[in-house]
Amino acid sequence: MDYFNDPELNGKYLGTITKDFATVSDTLKEASYQIRKREISPFPVFIFARQAVQLGSLLINADEVEGLQWHVFASYLDILAQQGIVDPAKLDEFKGTWKDPDEFCCLLVVDEEFTNFVYVPYPED
Protein backbone atom coordinates (compact mmCIF):
# COMPACT_ATOMS: atom_id res chain seq x y z
CA MET A 1 0.00 0.00 0.00
CA ASP A 2 1.37 3.41 -0.95
CA TYR A 3 1.15 6.08 1.71
CA PHE A 4 1.31 9.57 0.35
CA ASN A 5 0.01 12.99 1.22
CA ASP A 6 -2.59 14.56 -1.02
CA PRO A 7 -3.14 18.22 -0.06
CA GLU A 8 -6.88 18.03 -0.67
CA LEU A 9 -9.37 15.53 0.60
CA ASN A 10 -11.07 14.02 -2.38
CA GLY A 11 -14.71 15.13 -2.55
CA LYS A 12 -16.03 11.58 -2.51
CA TYR A 13 -14.40 11.04 0.89
CA LEU A 14 -15.16 14.31 2.60
CA GLY A 15 -18.94 13.82 2.81
CA THR A 16 -18.86 10.30 4.23
CA ILE A 17 -15.98 11.07 6.59
CA THR A 18 -17.72 14.20 7.89
CA LYS A 19 -20.99 12.31 8.36
CA ASP A 20 -19.34 9.39 10.18
CA PHE A 21 -17.16 11.75 12.23
CA ALA A 22 -20.27 13.62 13.44
CA THR A 23 -21.71 10.27 14.60
CA VAL A 24 -18.59 9.09 16.46
CA SER A 25 -16.96 12.38 17.53
CA ASP A 26 -17.94 12.09 21.23
CA THR A 27 -16.39 8.61 21.39
CA LEU A 28 -13.22 9.83 19.65
CA LYS A 29 -12.92 12.88 21.90
CA GLU A 30 -13.19 10.68 25.01
CA ALA A 31 -10.71 8.13 23.59
CA SER A 32 -8.27 10.94 22.76
CA TYR A 33 -8.58 12.26 26.31
CA GLN A 34 -7.97 8.79 27.80
CA ILE A 35 -4.93 8.14 25.57
CA ARG A 36 -3.42 11.43 26.75
CA LYS A 37 -4.53 11.16 30.40
CA ARG A 38 -3.05 7.66 30.73
CA GLU A 39 0.17 8.99 29.19
CA ILE A 40 0.04 6.45 26.36
CA SER A 41 0.79 9.31 23.97
CA PRO A 42 0.20 13.05 23.65
CA PHE A 43 -0.48 12.41 19.93
CA PRO A 44 -3.59 10.24 19.44
CA VAL A 45 -4.49 9.39 15.85
CA PHE A 46 -7.72 7.78 14.69
CA ILE A 47 -7.65 5.73 11.51
CA PHE A 48 -10.75 5.82 9.30
CA ALA A 49 -10.76 2.81 6.97
CA ARG A 50 -13.45 1.12 4.90
CA GLN A 51 -11.90 -2.31 5.52
CA ALA A 52 -9.86 -3.84 8.34
CA VAL A 53 -6.30 -2.51 8.49
CA GLN A 54 -3.31 -3.63 10.52
CA LEU A 55 -3.07 -0.24 12.23
CA GLY A 56 -4.08 0.52 15.78
CA SER A 57 -6.89 -1.13 17.71
CA LEU A 58 -10.46 -1.36 16.44
CA LEU A 59 -12.45 1.25 18.33
CA ILE A 60 -15.67 1.38 16.30
CA ASN A 61 -16.82 -1.36 13.94
CA ALA A 62 -18.87 0.22 11.14
CA ASP A 63 -20.74 -3.05 10.70
CA GLU A 64 -22.16 -2.68 14.21
CA VAL A 65 -23.27 0.96 14.01
CA GLU A 66 -26.14 1.74 11.67
CA GLY A 67 -25.26 4.25 8.97
CA LEU A 68 -21.47 4.16 9.41
CA GLN A 69 -19.31 3.60 6.34
CA TRP A 70 -15.89 3.79 8.02
CA HIS A 71 -14.32 1.59 10.68
CA VAL A 72 -12.37 3.56 13.28
CA PHE A 73 -9.10 2.37 14.78
CA ALA A 74 -7.24 4.09 17.63
CA SER A 75 -3.50 4.59 17.44
CA TYR A 76 -0.90 7.26 18.09
CA LEU A 77 1.85 9.03 16.24
CA ASP A 78 4.94 7.23 17.58
CA ILE A 79 3.51 3.80 16.70
CA LEU A 80 2.63 5.00 13.19
CA ALA A 81 6.25 6.15 12.81
CA GLN A 82 7.50 2.74 14.00
CA GLN A 83 5.20 1.12 11.41
CA GLY A 84 6.60 3.36 8.67
CA ILE A 85 3.33 5.22 8.05
CA VAL A 86 4.96 8.47 9.17
CA ASP A 87 8.57 9.00 8.11
CA PRO A 88 10.56 8.79 11.39
CA ALA A 89 12.88 11.51 10.05
CA LYS A 90 9.89 13.85 9.79
CA LEU A 91 8.35 12.99 13.16
CA ASP A 92 9.46 16.21 14.87
CA GLU A 93 8.19 18.23 11.92
CA PHE A 94 4.82 16.43 12.16
CA LYS A 95 4.63 17.10 15.90
CA GLY A 96 5.37 20.77 15.20
CA THR A 97 2.17 21.05 13.13
CA TRP A 98 0.04 19.19 15.71
CA LYS A 99 -3.28 20.86 16.54
CA ASP A 100 -4.81 21.07 20.03
CA PRO A 101 -6.24 17.57 20.67
CA ASP A 102 -9.01 19.01 22.84
CA GLU A 103 -10.31 20.89 19.78
CA PHE A 104 -9.17 18.81 16.80
CA CYS A 105 -9.13 15.12 15.96
CA CYS A 106 -6.19 13.82 13.92
CA LEU A 107 -7.52 11.31 11.40
CA LEU A 108 -5.58 9.03 9.12
CA VAL A 109 -7.91 8.22 6.25
CA VAL A 110 -7.00 4.94 4.54
CA ASP A 111 -8.68 3.69 1.39
CA GLU A 112 -7.47 1.83 -1.70
CA GLU A 113 -6.32 4.86 -3.68
CA PHE A 114 -6.19 7.50 -0.97
CA THR A 115 -4.28 7.86 2.29
CA ASN A 116 -3.94 11.13 4.14
CA PHE A 117 -3.80 12.77 7.55
CA VAL A 118 -6.45 15.38 8.22
CA TYR A 119 -7.45 17.40 11.28
CA VAL A 120 -11.18 17.64 11.90
CA PRO A 121 -12.56 20.02 14.53
CA TYR A 122 -14.76 18.45 17.17
CA PRO A 123 -18.34 19.80 17.10
CA GLU A 124 -19.03 22.60 19.55
CA ASP A 125 -20.87 21.43 22.66
C-alpha positions as CSV (number, residue, x, y, z in Angstrom):
1,M,0.0,0.0,0.0
2,D,1.4,3.4,-0.9
3,Y,1.1,6.1,1.7
4,F,1.3,9.6,0.3
5,N,0.0,13.0,1.2
6,D,-2.6,14.6,-1.0
7,P,-3.1,18.2,-0.1
8,E,-6.9,18.0,-0.7
9,L,-9.4,15.5,0.6
10,N,-11.1,14.0,-2.4
11,G,-14.7,15.1,-2.5
12,K,-16.0,11.6,-2.5
13,Y,-14.4,11.0,0.9
14,L,-15.2,14.3,2.6
15,G,-18.9,13.8,2.8
16,T,-18.9,10.3,4.2
17,I,-16.0,11.1,6.6
18,T,-17.7,14.2,7.9
19,K,-21.0,12.3,8.4
20,D,-19.3,9.4,10.2
21,F,-17.2,11.8,12.2
22,A,-20.3,13.6,13.4
23,T,-21.7,10.3,14.6
24,V,-18.6,9.1,16.5
25,S,-17.0,12.4,17.5
26,D,-17.9,12.1,21.2
27,T,-16.4,8.6,21.4
28,L,-13.2,9.8,19.7
29,K,-12.9,12.9,21.9
30,E,-13.2,10.7,25.0
31,A,-10.7,8.1,23.6
32,S,-8.3,10.9,22.8
33,Y,-8.6,12.3,26.3
34,Q,-8.0,8.8,27.8
35,I,-4.9,8.1,25.6
36,R,-3.4,11.4,26.7
37,K,-4.5,11.2,30.4
38,R,-3.1,7.7,30.7
39,E,0.2,9.0,29.2
40,I,0.0,6.5,26.4
41,S,0.8,9.3,24.0
42,P,0.2,13.0,23.7
43,F,-0.5,12.4,19.9
44,P,-3.6,10.2,19.4
45,V,-4.5,9.4,15.8
46,F,-7.7,7.8,14.7
47,I,-7.7,5.7,11.5
48,F,-10.8,5.8,9.3
49,A,-10.8,2.8,7.0
50,R,-13.5,1.1,4.9
51,Q,-11.9,-2.3,5.5
52,A,-9.9,-3.8,8.3
53,V,-6.3,-2.5,8.5
54,Q,-3.3,-3.6,10.5
55,L,-3.1,-0.2,12.2
56,G,-4.1,0.5,15.8
57,S,-6.9,-1.1,17.7
58,L,-10.5,-1.4,16.4
59,L,-12.5,1.2,18.3
60,I,-15.7,1.4,16.3
61,N,-16.8,-1.4,13.9
62,A,-18.9,0.2,11.1
63,D,-20.7,-3.1,10.7
64,E,-22.2,-2.7,14.2
65,V,-23.3,1.0,14.0
66,E,-26.1,1.7,11.7
67,G,-25.3,4.2,9.0
68,L,-21.5,4.2,9.4
69,Q,-19.3,3.6,6.3
70,W,-15.9,3.8,8.0
71,H,-14.3,1.6,10.7
72,V,-12.4,3.6,13.3
73,F,-9.1,2.4,14.8
74,A,-7.2,4.1,17.6
75,S,-3.5,4.6,17.4
76,Y,-0.9,7.3,18.1
77,L,1.8,9.0,16.2
78,D,4.9,7.2,17.6
79,I,3.5,3.8,16.7
80,L,2.6,5.0,13.2
81,A,6.2,6.2,12.8
82,Q,7.5,2.7,14.0
83,Q,5.2,1.1,11.4
84,G,6.6,3.4,8.7
85,I,3.3,5.2,8.1
86,V,5.0,8.5,9.2
87,D,8.6,9.0,8.1
88,P,10.6,8.8,11.4
89,A,12.9,11.5,10.1
90,K,9.9,13.8,9.8
91,L,8.3,13.0,13.2
92,D,9.5,16.2,14.9
93,E,8.2,18.2,11.9
94,F,4.8,16.4,12.2
95,K,4.6,17.1,15.9
96,G,5.4,20.8,15.2
97,T,2.2,21.0,13.1
98,W,0.0,19.2,15.7
99,K,-3.3,20.9,16.5
100,D,-4.8,21.1,20.0
101,P,-6.2,17.6,20.7
102,D,-9.0,19.0,22.8
103,E,-10.3,20.9,19.8
104,F,-9.2,18.8,16.8
105,C,-9.1,15.1,16.0
106,C,-6.2,13.8,13.9
107,L,-7.5,11.3,11.4
108,L,-5.6,9.0,9.1
109,V,-7.9,8.2,6.2
110,V,-7.0,4.9,4.5
111,D,-8.7,3.7,1.4
112,E,-7.5,1.8,-1.7
113,E,-6.3,4.9,-3.7
114,F,-6.2,7.5,-1.0
115,T,-4.3,7.9,2.3
116,N,-3.9,11.1,4.1
117,F,-3.8,12.8,7.5
118,V,-6.5,15.4,8.2
119,Y,-7.5,17.4,11.3
120,V,-11.2,17.6,11.9
121,P,-12.6,20.0,14.5
122,Y,-14.8,18.5,17.2
123,P,-18.3,19.8,17.1
124,E,-19.0,22.6,19.6
125,D,-20.9,21.4,22.7
